Amino acid sequence: MRIIIFANGIMDHPRADAIRWIGPGDVIVAANGGTRHALDAEVIPQHIIGDLDSLEPELQAQLRASGTVFQTHPPAKDETDLELALLWAAEQPAETIVVLGALGGRPDQALANLLLLALPALEGREVILAGGAWTISCIRGGETRVLHGSPGDTISLIPLGGDVHGVSTTGLAYPLRDETLHFGQARGVSNELACEEATVTTREGLLWCLRDELKLKKRESNGS
C-alpha cells in the first residue's frame, strides 16, 4: 500500500501528476487546502487532515457524503497541515508516501515542506515530494538508495542539517567515494545519471536527493 498526499502548494498539472503517481489500492489523503488539487485531479480524498480553514462548509458536506473521513485540528497548532498528514501516514502500514503539491508558492512553506522529510517518524519509509519532473527525498545515515532513470537525469545531493559523512555513489557522472558533503556548500549540486541505475550510500547524516527526470522534462516542454 502507498499513501498519496495532496498538499496546498503549486500544482500546474494536477491531473497529469495524479495519473503518474496514483495506482490501484493507494490511499488518497489531502492536507487541508490540498483538497482542491485532489478535486482538480478528479480524485476524491479518502482522508482530509488539518484545520479545514481552506474548505467551505458546503464542500465539506459534499465530501462527507462521498465517504471522506475528516481529521480536524484546531487552527492554533504547532504543526502545519502537511506535517499532520505525514505524521498520520507514518502510523499506517505503508512503505511509500508520495506528496504532491508541496513545492512552489510561498518560499517559507516550500522550505518547511522540504525539511519535513527529516521527521524521525518517517524513518524507514520512502517519502517522495513530487512536482512535475522533480522528485525530492531524504537519504539517512546507513542507508543505500537505488535510483532508476535515464542517463542525463539531474541528481543533486545536498546535506540537510549538518555535514554528511561517508557518501559513496555508483552510476553517476561525477562519483563520490566515501567522502564528506559539507553543510552549506554546493558540491553535490547538478550531478547526473551516467546509466539507468545508480546508488547513493551514506554513513552518517541526512542528505536531500533531488532529481530532475530528463525524459519527463522533455515531454512537459513538448506539451504532452
Contacts in CASP RR format, 6 or more apart in sequence:
PFRMAT RR
TARGET T0000
AUTHOR 0000-0000-0000
METHOD contacts of the structure
MODEL  1
MRIIIFANGIMDHPRADAIRWIGPGDVIVAANGGTRHALDAEVIPQHIIG
DLDSLEPELQAQLRASGTVFQTHPPAKDETDLELALLWAAEQPAETIVVL
GALGGRPDQALANLLLLALPALEGREVILAGGAWTISCIRGGETRVLHGS
PGDTISLIPLGGDVHGVSTTGLAYPLRDETLHFGQARGVSNELACEEATV
TTREGLLWCLRDELKLKKRESNGS
1 25 0 8 1.000
1 26 0 8 1.000
1 27 0 8 1.000
1 92 0 8 1.000
1 93 0 8 1.000
1 94 0 8 1.000
1 95 0 8 1.000
2 23 0 8 1.000
2 25 0 8 1.000
2 26 0 8 1.000
2 27 0 8 1.000
2 94 0 8 1.000
2 95 0 8 1.000
2 96 0 8 1.000
2 97 0 8 1.000
2 98 0 8 1.000
3 26 0 8 1.000
3 27 0 8 1.000
3 29 0 8 1.000
3 89 0 8 1.000
3 92 0 8 1.000
3 94 0 8 1.000
3 96 0 8 1.000
3 97 0 8 1.000
3 98 0 8 1.000
4 21 0 8 1.000
4 22 0 8 1.000
4 26 0 8 1.000
4 27 0 8 1.000
4 28 0 8 1.000
4 29 0 8 1.000
4 97 0 8 1.000
4 98 0 8 1.000
4 99 0 8 1.000
4 100 0 8 1.000
5 29 0 8 1.000
5 30 0 8 1.000
5 31 0 8 1.000
5 82 0 8 1.000
5 85 0 8 1.000
5 86 0 8 1.000
5 89 0 8 1.000
5 97 0 8 1.000
5 98 0 8 1.000
5 99 0 8 1.000
5 100 0 8 1.000
6 28 0 8 1.000
6 29 0 8 1.000
6 30 0 8 1.000
6 31 0 8 1.000
6 34 0 8 1.000
6 35 0 8 1.000
6 37 0 8 1.000
6 38 0 8 1.000
6 41 0 8 1.000
6 43 0 8 1.000
6 45 0 8 1.000
6 100 0 8 1.000
6 101 0 8 1.000
7 31 0 8 1.000
7 34 0 8 1.000
7 37 0 8 1.000
7 81 0 8 1.000
7 82 0 8 1.000
7 85 0 8 1.000
7 99 0 8 1.000
7 100 0 8 1.000
7 101 0 8 1.000
7 102 0 8 1.000
7 113 0 8 1.000
8 31 0 8 1.000
8 32 0 8 1.000
8 33 0 8 1.000
8 34 0 8 1.000
8 36 0 8 1.000
8 37 0 8 1.000
8 54 0 8 1.000
8 81 0 8 1.000
8 82 0 8 1.000
8 101 0 8 1.000
8 109 0 8 1.000
9 34 0 8 1.000
9 37 0 8 1.000
9 101 0 8 1.000
9 102 0 8 1.000
9 103 0 8 1.000
9 104 0 8 1.000
9 105 0 8 1.000
9 109 0 8 1.000
9 110 0 8 1.000
10 101 0 8 1.000
10 103 0 8 1.000
10 104 0 8 1.000
10 105 0 8 1.000
11 17 0 8 1.000
11 37 0 8 1.000
11 40 0 8 1.000
11 41 0 8 1.000
11 100 0 8 1.000
11 101 0 8 1.000
11 131 0 8 1.000
12 132 0 8 1.000
13 132 0 8 1.000
13 220 0 8 1.000
14 37 0 8 1.000
14 38 0 8 1.000
14 40 0 8 1.000
14 41 0 8 1.000
14 100 0 8 1.000
15 40 0 8 1.000
15 41 0 8 1.000
15 42 0 8 1.000
16 132 0 8 1.000
17 41 0 8 1.000
17 100 0 8 1.000
17 101 0 8 1.000
17 130 0 8 1.000
17 131 0 8 1.000
17 132 0 8 1.000
18 38 0 8 1.000
18 41 0 8 1.000
18 42 0 8 1.000
18 43 0 8 1.000
18 100 0 8 1.000
20 130 0 8 1.000
21 98 0 8 1.000
21 100 0 8 1.000
21 130 0 8 1.000
22 28 0 8 1.000
22 43 0 8 1.000
27 46 0 8 1.000
27 47 0 8 1.000
27 92 0 8 1.000
27 94 0 8 1.000
28 38 0 8 1.000
28 43 0 8 1.000
28 44 0 8 1.000
28 45 0 8 1.000
28 46 0 8 1.000
28 47 0 8 1.000
29 45 0 8 1.000
29 46 0 8 1.000
29 47 0 8 1.000
29 48 0 8 1.000
29 49 0 8 1.000
29 85 0 8 1.000
29 88 0 8 1.000
29 89 0 8 1.000
30 37 0 8 1.000
30 38 0 8 1.000
30 45 0 8 1.000
30 47 0 8 1.000
30 48 0 8 1.000
30 49 0 8 1.000
30 85 0 8 1.000
31 48 0 8 1.000
31 49 0 8 1.000
31 50 0 8 1.000
31 80 0 8 1.000
31 81 0 8 1.000
31 82 0 8 1.000
31 84 0 8 1.000
31 85 0 8 1.000
32 48 0 8 1.000
32 49 0 8 1.000
32 50 0 8 1.000
32 51 0 8 1.000
32 52 0 8 1.000
32 53 0 8 1.000
32 54 0 8 1.000
32 55 0 8 1.000
32 81 0 8 1.000
33 54 0 8 1.000
33 55 0 8 1.000
33 81 0 8 1.000
34 54 0 8 1.000
34 101 0 8 1.000
35 45 0 8 1.000
35 48 0 8 1.000
35 54 0 8 1.000
35 55 0 8 1.000
35 59 0 8 1.000
35 63 0 8 1.000
36 54 0 8 1.000
37 100 0 8 1.000
37 101 0 8 1.000
38 44 0 8 1.000
38 45 0 8 1.000
44 63 0 8 1.000
44 66 0 8 1.000
44 67 0 8 1.000
44 68 0 8 1.000
45 63 0 8 1.000
45 68 0 8 1.000
46 67 0 8 1.000
46 68 0 8 1.000
46 69 0 8 1.000
47 68 0 8 1.000
47 69 0 8 1.000
47 70 0 8 1.000
47 71 0 8 1.000
47 88 0 8 1.000
48 55 0 8 1.000
48 63 0 8 1.000
48 68 0 8 1.000
48 69 0 8 1.000
48 70 0 8 1.000
48 71 0 8 1.000
49 71 0 8 1.000
49 73 0 8 1.000
49 81 0 8 1.000
49 84 0 8 1.000
49 85 0 8 1.000
49 88 0 8 1.000
50 71 0 8 1.000
50 72 0 8 1.000
50 73 0 8 1.000
50 81 0 8 1.000
50 84 0 8 1.000
50 85 0 8 1.000
51 72 0 8 1.000
51 73 0 8 1.000
51 74 0 8 1.000
51 75 0 8 1.000
51 77 0 8 1.000
51 81 0 8 1.000
52 60 0 8 1.000
52 70 0 8 1.000
52 72 0 8 1.000
53 75 0 8 1.000
60 70 0 8 1.000
63 70 0 8 1.000
64 70 0 8 1.000
71 84 0 8 1.000
71 88 0 8 1.000
73 79 0 8 1.000
73 81 0 8 1.000
73 84 0 8 1.000
77 84 0 8 1.000
79 87 0 8 1.000
80 109 0 8 1.000
80 112 0 8 1.000
80 113 0 8 1.000
80 116 0 8 1.000
82 99 0 8 1.000
82 102 0 8 1.000
82 113 0 8 1.000
82 116 0 8 1.000
83 116 0 8 1.000
83 119 0 8 1.000
86 97 0 8 1.000
86 99 0 8 1.000
86 116 0 8 1.000
86 119 0 8 1.000
86 121 0 8 1.000
86 122 0 8 1.000
86 127 0 8 1.000
87 119 0 8 1.000
87 121 0 8 1.000
89 97 0 8 1.000
89 125 0 8 1.000
90 97 0 8 1.000
90 119 0 8 1.000
90 121 0 8 1.000
90 122 0 8 1.000
90 125 0 8 1.000
94 125 0 8 1.000
95 125 0 8 1.000
95 126 0 8 1.000
96 125 0 8 1.000
96 126 0 8 1.000
96 127 0 8 1.000
96 128 0 8 1.000
97 122 0 8 1.000
97 125 0 8 1.000
97 126 0 8 1.000
97 127 0 8 1.000
97 128 0 8 1.000
98 127 0 8 1.000
98 128 0 8 1.000
98 130 0 8 1.000
99 113 0 8 1.000
99 127 0 8 1.000
99 128 0 8 1.000
99 129 0 8 1.000
99 130 0 8 1.000
100 130 0 8 1.000
100 131 0 8 1.000
101 130 0 8 1.000
101 131 0 8 1.000
102 110 0 8 1.000
102 113 0 8 1.000
102 114 0 8 1.000
102 129 0 8 1.000
102 131 0 8 1.000
103 110 0 8 1.000
103 113 0 8 1.000
103 129 0 8 1.000
103 131 0 8 1.000
103 134 0 8 1.000
103 136 0 8 1.000
104 110 0 8 1.000
113 129 0 8 1.000
114 129 0 8 1.000
114 136 0 8 1.000
114 208 0 8 1.000
115 160 0 8 1.000
116 122 0 8 1.000
117 127 0 8 1.000
117 129 0 8 1.000
117 136 0 8 1.000
117 137 0 8 1.000
117 138 0 8 1.000
117 160 0 8 1.000
117 208 0 8 1.000
118 138 0 8 1.000
118 160 0 8 1.000
118 161 0 8 1.000
118 206 0 8 1.000
122 138 0 8 1.000
123 140 0 8 1.000
124 140 0 8 1.000
126 137 0 8 1.000
127 137 0 8 1.000
127 138 0 8 1.000
128 135 0 8 1.000
128 136 0 8 1.000
128 137 0 8 1.000
129 135 0 8 1.000
129 136 0 8 1.000
129 137 0 8 1.000
130 136 0 8 1.000
132 216 0 8 1.000
132 220 0 8 1.000
133 212 0 8 1.000
133 213 0 8 1.000
133 214 0 8 1.000
133 216 0 8 1.000
133 217 0 8 1.000
133 220 0 8 1.000
134 210 0 8 1.000
134 211 0 8 1.000
134 212 0 8 1.000
134 213 0 8 1.000
135 210 0 8 1.000
135 211 0 8 1.000
135 213 0 8 1.000
136 208 0 8 1.000
136 209 0 8 1.000
136 210 0 8 1.000
136 211 0 8 1.000
137 145 0 8 1.000
137 208 0 8 1.000
137 209 0 8 1.000
138 160 0 8 1.000
138 206 0 8 1.000
138 207 0 8 1.000
138 208 0 8 1.000
138 209 0 8 1.000
139 145 0 8 1.000
139 157 0 8 1.000
139 200 0 8 1.000
139 202 0 8 1.000
139 206 0 8 1.000
139 207 0 8 1.000
139 208 0 8 1.000
139 209 0 8 1.000
140 202 0 8 1.000
140 205 0 8 1.000
140 206 0 8 1.000
140 207 0 8 1.000
141 164 0 8 1.000
141 202 0 8 1.000
141 203 0 8 1.000
141 204 0 8 1.000
141 205 0 8 1.000
141 206 0 8 1.000
141 207 0 8 1.000
142 201 0 8 1.000
142 202 0 8 1.000
142 203 0 8 1.000
142 204 0 8 1.000
143 201 0 8 1.000
143 202 0 8 1.000
144 199 0 8 1.000
144 200 0 8 1.000
144 201 0 8 1.000
145 199 0 8 1.000
145 200 0 8 1.000
145 201 0 8 1.000
145 209 0 8 1.000
146 197 0 8 1.000
146 198 0 8 1.000
146 199 0 8 1.000
147 155 0 8 1.000
147 193 0 8 1.000
147 197 0 8 1.000
147 198 0 8 1.000
147 199 0 8 1.000
147 200 0 8 1.000
147 209 0 8 1.000
147 211 0 8 1.000
148 196 0 8 1.000
148 197 0 8 1.000
149 193 0 8 1.000
149 196 0 8 1.000
149 197 0 8 1.000
149 213 0 8 1.000
150 193 0 8 1.000
150 196 0 8 1.000
150 213 0 8 1.000
150 214 0 8 1.000
150 215 0 8 1.000
151 192 0 8 1.000
151 193 0 8 1.000
151 194 0 8 1.000
151 195 0 8 1.000
151 196 0 8 1.000
152 173 0 8 1.000
152 192 0 8 1.000
152 193 0 8 1.000
152 194 0 8 1.000
152 214 0 8 1.000
153 192 0 8 1.000
153 193 0 8 1.000
153 211 0 8 1.000
153 212 0 8 1.000
153 213 0 8 1.000
153 214 0 8 1.000
154 190 0 8 1.000
154 191 0 8 1.000
154 192 0 8 1.000
154 210 0 8 1.000
154 211 0 8 1.000
154 212 0 8 1.000
154 214 0 8 1.000
155 172 0 8 1.000
155 191 0 8 1.000
155 192 0 8 1.000
155 193 0 8 1.000
155 198 0 8 1.000
155 209 0 8 1.000
155 210 0 8 1.000
155 211 0 8 1.000
156 188 0 8 1.000
156 189 0 8 1.000
156 190 0 8 1.000
156 191 0 8 1.000
156 208 0 8 1.000
156 209 0 8 1.000
156 210 0 8 1.000
156 211 0 8 1.000
157 167 0 8 1.000
157 169 0 8 1.000
157 176 0 8 1.000
157 181 0 8 1.000
157 188 0 8 1.000
157 191 0 8 1.000
157 200 0 8 1.000
157 207 0 8 1.000
157 208 0 8 1.000
157 209 0 8 1.000
157 210 0 8 1.000
158 181 0 8 1.000
158 186 0 8 1.000
158 188 0 8 1.000
158 189 0 8 1.000
158 207 0 8 1.000
158 208 0 8 1.000
158 210 0 8 1.000
159 181 0 8 1.000
159 182 0 8 1.000
159 183 0 8 1.000
159 184 0 8 1.000
159 185 0 8 1.000
159 205 0 8 1.000
159 206 0 8 1.000
159 207 0 8 1.000
159 208 0 8 1.000
160 183 0 8 1.000
160 205 0 8 1.000
160 206 0 8 1.000
160 207 0 8 1.000
160 208 0 8 1.000
161 183 0 8 1.000
161 206 0 8 1.000
162 182 0 8 1.000
162 183 0 8 1.000
162 205 0 8 1.000
162 206 0 8 1.000
163 180 0 8 1.000
163 181 0 8 1.000
163 182 0 8 1.000
163 183 0 8 1.000
163 205 0 8 1.000
164 180 0 8 1.000
164 181 0 8 1.000
164 183 0 8 1.000
164 202 0 8 1.000
164 204 0 8 1.000
164 205 0 8 1.000
164 206 0 8 1.000
164 207 0 8 1.000
165 180 0 8 1.000
165 202 0 8 1.000
165 203 0 8 1.000
165 204 0 8 1.000
165 205 0 8 1.000
166 178 0 8 1.000
166 179 0 8 1.000
166 180 0 8 1.000
166 201 0 8 1.000
166 202 0 8 1.000
166 203 0 8 1.000
166 204 0 8 1.000
167 176 0 8 1.000
167 178 0 8 1.000
167 179 0 8 1.000
167 180 0 8 1.000
167 181 0 8 1.000
167 200 0 8 1.000
167 201 0 8 1.000
167 202 0 8 1.000
167 203 0 8 1.000
167 207 0 8 1.000
168 176 0 8 1.000
168 177 0 8 1.000
168 178 0 8 1.000
168 179 0 8 1.000
168 200 0 8 1.000
168 201 0 8 1.000
169 175 0 8 1.000
169 176 0 8 1.000
169 191 0 8 1.000
169 198 0 8 1.000
169 199 0 8 1.000
169 200 0 8 1.000
169 201 0 8 1.000
170 198 0 8 1.000
170 199 0 8 1.000
171 193 0 8 1.000
171 194 0 8 1.000
171 195 0 8 1.000
171 197 0 8 1.000
171 198 0 8 1.000
171 199 0 8 1.000
172 191 0 8 1.000
172 192 0 8 1.000
172 193 0 8 1.000
172 194 0 8 1.000
172 198 0 8 1.000
173 191 0 8 1.000
173 192 0 8 1.000
173 193 0 8 1.000
173 194 0 8 1.000
174 191 0 8 1.000
174 192 0 8 1.000
178 203 0 8 1.000
181 187 0 8 1.000
181 188 0 8 1.000
181 207 0 8 1.000
200 207 0 8 1.000
200 209 0 8 1.000
END
